[in-house]
Amino acid sequence: MDISPPPDVAAKILVRKQDGIGWLTINQPEKRNAISLAMWDAIAAAADDFAADDTVRVVVMHGAGGKAFASGADISEFDRLRADAAAQEEYGRRSGAARRKLEALRKPLIAMIQGFCIGGGYAVALMADLRIASADSRFGIPAARLGIAYGQESLARLVALAGPAMAKEILFTGRQLDAAEALACRLVNRVVPAEQLQETVTALALEIARNAPLSIEASKVAIDQIAGDPAARDPALVARLNRACFDSADYAEGRRAFKEKRPPVFAGC
């Protein structure tokens, strides 16, 4: 099945695979990488492709141009695609489907952030497992300055990272935080000089890609359930994933490699 988006959209969502890493680039720098509805559809297709490809061990998403990671929805299409309640419902269904596919990805998802990561753009970054930012990045959620409410799911992730008091300060003031403040508030995992960002993220992704995929999947699912909604927890799923690790060829390979004092070569099975 051909999952390729139309050519005009394909140029705005770039996908490539190399050395076990799936790269997803939001490529609309002239609009600070705002995401149109068609781009959300392309992101959903890319997430499906990465999930199905066993050669992809980790996914990195980032914005092109070095000025912004993402800036949320492309407001230029609101009059056409979000003009009334019915249109908004369809817009939310399609964009929400893409978000859920990113969230459901059982492979590590890294957000490589440079420049502005504001509002809906930070909501996209919040879907990642890890966020690595350049020192010149800026973060903020200006909902209170626009008279709107931030989404419940994004707020839940924000509170899980920063805690309720800091989340309230960020939302109540709407001010922008520099990268050092974002790191102190746990909004990002690391901050590095801009010229070292891609090298740092690539090295991190390669380190993850060399490890046992089943073990990483089990850890990701379990941690997400521990940190998420208690009502959505599935202990049986976690138990199955844990058992799969101990029954895997990779577990045997890990033991052999340890005895032979060599790096393991994991196959993901």
SVG drawing of the C-alpha trace seen along z (x, -y; Angstrom):
<svg xmlns="http://www.w3.org/2000/svg" viewBox="-22 -38 57 56">
<polyline fill="none" stroke="black" stroke-width="0.4" points="0.0,0.0 1.3,-3.4 1.3,-5.7 2.9,-8.6 1.1,-11.9 0.4,-14.2 3.6,-15.9 2.9,-19.3 2.3,-17.8 5.3,-15.4 7.5,-18.4 6.3,-19.7 6.5,-16.4 9.8,-14.7 10.5,-11.1 13.8,-9.2 15.3,-6.2 19.0,-5.7 20.9,-3.4 17.8,-2.4 16.5,-6.0 13.3,-7.3 13.5,-11.0 10.3,-13.1 10.9,-16.7 8.2,-19.3 9.2,-21.4 7.2,-24.6 9.8,-27.1 8.2,-30.1 5.3,-29.6 7.5,-28.6 6.6,-25.0 2.9,-25.4 1.1,-22.1 -1.8,-22.0 -4.5,-19.4 -3.0,-17.6 0.4,-17.6 -1.3,-15.9 -2.5,-13.2 1.0,-12.8 2.4,-12.6 -0.2,-9.8 1.0,-7.9 4.6,-8.3 3.8,-7.1 2.2,-4.0 5.2,-3.3 7.7,-3.7 5.6,-1.5 5.5,1.3 9.1,1.2 11.3,3.4 14.4,1.7 13.3,-1.5 14.3,-1.4 13.8,-5.1 12.1,-8.1 13.3,-11.7 10.9,-14.6 12.1,-18.1 11.4,-21.4 13.2,-22.6 15.0,-25.9 16.5,-26.2 14.0,-29.0 11.1,-26.9 10.3,-23.3 6.6,-23.8 4.0,-26.4 0.8,-24.4 -2.0,-24.6 -1.7,-26.5 -4.2,-29.3 -4.3,-30.3 -6.7,-27.4 -9.1,-28.0 -11.6,-29.9 -11.8,-27.0 -11.4,-24.0 -12.6,-25.2 -15.4,-27.6 -18.2,-25.9 -18.7,-23.3 -19.1,-20.4 -15.9,-21.4 -14.1,-21.8 -15.2,-18.3 -13.8,-16.8 -10.5,-18.8 -10.2,-17.5 -10.9,-13.9 -8.1,-13.9 -5.5,-15.9 -6.4,-13.9 -5.9,-10.6 -2.4,-11.7 -1.6,-12.7 -2.9,-9.4 -0.6,-7.5 2.4,-9.4 1.4,-8.8 0.8,-5.0 4.2,-4.5 5.9,-1.9 9.3,-3.0 11.1,-5.9 10.2,-9.3 12.7,-12.1 11.8,-15.8 14.8,-17.7 14.0,-21.3 15.6,-24.5 14.1,-27.9 10.5,-28.6 8.5,-25.9 5.3,-27.7 1.7,-26.8 0.5,-24.0 4.2,-23.5 5.0,-22.5 2.0,-20.3 3.6,-18.4 6.9,-18.2 5.1,-16.9 4.1,-13.8 7.7,-12.8 9.4,-10.6 12.6,-12.8 13.1,-16.4 16.6,-17.7 16.8,-21.5 19.3,-23.9 20.4,-26.7 18.7,-29.3 15.3,-27.7 12.2,-29.4 9.2,-27.8 5.8,-29.1 2.0,-28.5 0.3,-31.9 -3.3,-30.5 -4.2,-33.2 -3.0,-35.9 -5.3,-34.6 -8.4,-33.9 -8.3,-30.1 -7.8,-27.0 -5.0,-24.5 -6.0,-20.9 -6.6,-18.6 -4.2,-15.9 -1.4,-18.4 -2.0,-19.9 -1.8,-16.4 1.6,-15.9 2.8,-19.4 1.8,-18.8 3.5,-15.4 6.8,-17.1 6.8,-20.4 4.4,-19.8 1.1,-21.7 2.6,-24.9 5.0,-25.5 2.4,-24.5 0.1,-27.1 2.8,-29.8 3.4,-28.9 -0.3,-29.0 -1.3,-32.0 1.5,-34.3 1.8,-33.1 5.4,-34.2 8.2,-32.7 10.9,-30.7 14.5,-30.4 16.1,-27.0 17.8,-27.2 14.5,-27.9 12.9,-25.1 15.6,-22.7 15.2,-23.8 11.4,-23.2 12.0,-19.7 10.3,-20.7 13.3,-19.3 15.8,-16.6 18.9,-18.3 20.1,-21.7 23.1,-21.8 24.7,-24.5 22.8,-24.9 25.8,-23.7 25.9,-20.4 22.1,-19.7 21.9,-17.3 25.1,-15.5 23.9,-15.1 20.4,-13.8 21.9,-11.4 24.3,-10.0 21.5,-9.5 19.2,-7.9 22.0,-5.5 22.6,-4.6 19.0,-3.7 18.8,-1.9 21.6,0.5 19.7,1.7 17.1,4.4 13.8,3.2 11.5,5.5 13.1,4.3 12.7,0.7 9.1,1.3 8.3,2.9 9.9,0.0 8.1,-2.7 4.7,-1.1 5.2,-0.5 6.5,-4.0 3.7,-5.7 1.1,-3.7 2.7,-4.6 2.8,-8.3 -0.5,-8.4 -4.2,-8.0 -4.6,-5.2 -7.9,-4.3 -6.1,-3.5 -3.5,-1.1 -3.3,2.4 -1.1,4.6 -1.8,7.6 -0.2,5.8 2.8,4.9 3.2,8.5 2.9,9.8 5.6,7.4 7.9,8.3 7.4,12.0 8.2,11.5 11.6,10.1 12.6,13.1 11.3,15.5 13.2,13.6 16.3,14.5 17.6,11.0 17.7,12.1 19.9,15.1 22.0,12.8 22.4,10.4 23.6,13.1 26.1,14.5 27.5,11.0 28.0,10.4 29.9,13.7 31.9,13.0 32.7,9.4 31.4,8.0 28.6,5.6 25.3,7.4 23.6,7.5 19.9,7.4 17.3,8.5 14.2,7.4 12.8,10.9"/>
</svg>
